[in-house]
Amino acid sequence: MSTALPVRRLVRRRDCLVAGVAGGLADHLGWPVLVVRLAFAATALLGGAGVLLYAWLWALTPWAEPGEPGASRMAGASDAGASGSGRVVRRAPVAIVLTSLSVVAALVAIVLATTRPSADATEWIPATALAVLAAVGAGAWVGFIDRTDPERGPRVELPVRIVLTVVLLVLAGALMLGAARVQPVTALVAALVVLIGIALVYAPAFVRLWRDLTDERVRRIRDEQRSEMAAHLHDSVLQTLALIQNRAGASSDAGRLARAQERELRSWLHDGDASADSDLATDLRDFAAALELDYAVRIEVVAVGMSEERASGELAAAAREAMLNAARHAGGDVTVYLEGSPRAVDVYVRDRGAGFDPAEVPQDRLGVRESIIGRMRRAGGSATVARGAGGEGTEVHLRYETEAPRG
Amino acid sequence: MADERARLRVVVVDDHSIFRSGLRADLDASIDVVGEASDVGSAIEVVLRERPDVVLLDVHLPGGADASLAGGAEVLRRAASEVPSTRFLALSVSDKAEDVVGVIRAGARGYITKGASGDEVSRAVHAVASGDAVFSPRLAGFVLDAFGAAGGEVAAADDELDRLSGREQEVMRLIARGYAYKEVAATLFISTKTVETHVSSVLRKLQLSSRHELTAWATARRLL
């Protein structure tokens, strides 16, 4: 590495002033950035060659890869931090500069067009053109480029558009009132161009809206294909798994394995509709699936309402303990019902086993007393263990009052 | 117990012959399977010909003309009005909300999952035949969710379609907690018949309500 001449790929710096072209070229050539910038400025005066070269490099040069060795090392001490990360940081407020330029040009044009209207005065035409071009540039910049920058995009977008709209409207009005009296056709065309400029300021927003709609449609089509596949699998694999469970009996080994497979396949098919973030219901469902593999039990988890309760809480631990008890001692069909209202979360675990009387449980058995009732009491909730309706099985009710929402 | 009840004529509609024969063997003696069908077209034909008491209807069926509708719902829409005395009980491996709500709104009197045992299915068939609705815990939970019960929405009048009355919510909660109808009745100190009335009324709301959450599933797929 030290013997070979270090040739650096031409890439644009992510921590840049405008587009990273000058900085990237400087890194590539090993020149100071200032020299490159001056060279661009000088050649820009030679019939715009510098501008063309700049645009060409801008369009064709890729961004530096995050953490690319050449990019961050050559970027110098001041830039080393940001150029390693993936985000593009533009230090120059290009949209605001362009907006200001447009405002100044428009003011000049207004003054020229209204104070000295004469048949051969044409100085207001280049000023108007500059105002419109700068406005369109600023609109495109906020709409396409700054948009992705969370620190600048949304905050700057609306003010820039409003300022540009007002200024260009005033300019169009001034042209109609001032220059139109002496040069009606030219002024009319110019005013029309100014109005088109206003429309172009908003064009990026419409382009983005169109893109969003297209993306949305693509996503919908993908979802449809997915649910179509889900329907096919319902017709074949899931049916067979259900049949196996049915024929083998819910608590047999084959039945439990089939049920576990069914759950796995089902969660894979439907993972699009459930959030990845694990809430209480999701957690208890997973736990139920695990229990079904280990015990001869069939657990149905029904969740209602929006639960803010996290899976890591005491309530979840107590609920898991109750489910484990039901699976271990009762087996058969177990129903877990979960209801989250804005004020409280309720969990019911109902089994249809032999049932037991909490008062008759020996003192040394800590399962129910400590893991469920004690735990809920310590967490500020409540737990009751009672015989199920009709004297069949056991029902555990856990309740946790959520605090009033803090301001 | 089965002998006291009237014999029921049942048609089984499912696209898997293995499942049909399995179900046929599992159903108890009071139930006669008078016909079977494996797709939308043959299901409609058999149902119209046999005019059974109960149709056990798979939600996902091949051969539907309308791709946006699950096959089972299409059978219901096209056949149910021709045979007013026939009740439909939906049977599916799916517990997705849009499948459940689709087939219930199309007119099914109940919904059970295919994991249910032969006894459970037989009991559900008898319940549906006598005019009751059959709710699984999951369907009850779904109803509570869809009608905003957890958020504290309670119907002011009994005939309000978009919300559940307080009593209906209690019944649905107990069913969601895994209670059988007679256990619900014992817990609430009402008769089993009253429980059945409440469940039927919830089913009617589920079928007729224009509540946004209920219709959203049906329309979401066709928005664009």
Contacts between the chains, C-beta under 8 A, distances in Angstrom:
chain1	res1	chain2	res2	distance
A	213	B	224	7.9
A	216	B	224	6.9
A	217	B	224	5.6
A	220	B	221	8.0
A	220	B	223	7.8
A	220	B	224	6.0
A	224	B	221	6.8
A	231	B	60	5.5
A	231	B	70	7.5
A	234	B	60	5.0
A	234	B	92	7.6
A	234	B	93	5.7
A	234	B	94	5.4
A	235	B	15	6.2
A	235	B	16	7.7
A	235	B	60	5.3
A	235	B	62	7.3
A	238	B	93	4.3
A	238	B	94	7.6
A	239	B	16	5.3
A	239	B	19	5.9
A	239	B	93	5.8
A	239	B	114	7.1
A	240	B	16	7.9
A	240	B	18	7.9
A	241	B	93	7.7
A	242	B	19	7.8
A	242	B	93	4.8
A	242	B	113	7.7
A	242	B	114	3.9
A	242	B	115	5.7
A	243	B	16	7.6
A	243	B	18	6.3
A	243	B	19	5.5
A	243	B	22	5.8
A	243	B	114	7.6
A	245	B	115	5.5
A	246	B	22	6.3
A	246	B	26	7.1
A	246	B	114	7.0
A	246	B	115	6.9
A	246	B	116	8.0
A	246	B	117	7.0
A	246	B	118	7.7
A	247	B	22	6.2
A	250	B	115	7.3
A	250	B	117	7.1
A	259	B	115	7.4
A	262	B	93	7.6
A	270	B	96	6.9
A	298	B	115	7.5
A	300	B	137	5.6
A	300	B	138	6.5
A	300	B	178	7.3
A	302	B	137	5.1
A	302	B	138	5.5
A	302	B	140	7.3
A	302	B	141	3.5
A	302	B	176	4.9
A	303	B	141	6.7
A	304	B	141	5.0
A	304	B	144	4.6
A	304	B	145	4.8
A	304	B	149	6.9
A	304	B	150	5.1
A	304	B	176	6.9
A	305	B	144	7.7
A	305	B	145	6.6
A	305	B	149	7.7
A	305	B	150	2.6
A	305	B	151	6.9
A	306	B	150	7.2
A	333	B	178	7.1
A	334	B	178	7.6
A	335	B	137	5.3
A	335	B	176	7.7
A	335	B	177	6.0
A	335	B	178	2.8
A	337	B	137	7.1
A	337	B	141	6.9
A	337	B	173	7.5
A	337	B	176	4.9
A	337	B	177	4.4
A	337	B	178	7.2
A	339	B	144	7.4
A	339	B	150	5.5
A	339	B	173	7.3
A	340	B	150	6.2
A	341	B	150	4.8
A	341	B	151	6.7
A	341	B	152	6.4
A	342	B	151	6.9
A	342	B	152	7.5
A	348	B	177	4.7
A	350	B	177	5.5
A	350	B	178	4.3
A	350	B	179	7.6
A	352	B	178	8.0
A	388	B	183	7.6
A	389	B	174	7.8
A	389	B	179	5.7
A	389	B	183	3.8
A	389	B	184	7.6
A	389	B	186	5.8
A	389	B	187	4.9
A	390	B	180	8.0
A	390	B	182	7.2
A	390	B	183	4.9
A	390	B	186	5.9
A	392	B	183	7.8
A	395	B	177	7.4
